[in-house]
Amino acid sequence: MSTVEQSIDVEVPVSAAYNQWTQFETFPQFMEGVERIDQVSDTMTHWVTEIAGQKREFDAEITEQHPDERVAWKSVDGTTQAGVVTFHRLDPNTTRIMVQMDYSPDGFVEQVGDKLGFVERRVKGDLERFKRFIESRGGNETGAWRGNVDAPPTA
């Protein structure tokens, strides 16, 4: 398992950053390699990606979500990954977004890419594009989902 941790400060209120992040179907506008995301239910998404010529489809489940605080997920098939995005109010108009993701590189090409920091740079670039996306809209998000998803109980 490999881990990526990245953060970025965006010049929008925490609610705008969080609301935009919950609009998964807009991710292809700022996430490199993401072709499409379908919101299947409140807690299930279907992803279609193409990275380095490798097309993949997988489902991901939102395992925890709290407005203006966090969105956590894990893959349920295909690629093995899990992570959390947290939102931190720095001041009324500035939010720090932090991404922590664990993933399992699949095959030789992905293992080499992992060792070369490919995924780390990809996440950093995606956050920079998200910053440009939300700031260029003047902090006006394209939508919002403000529901709560409680973490599953631990044994």
Disulfide bonds with the S-S distance in Angstrom:
none
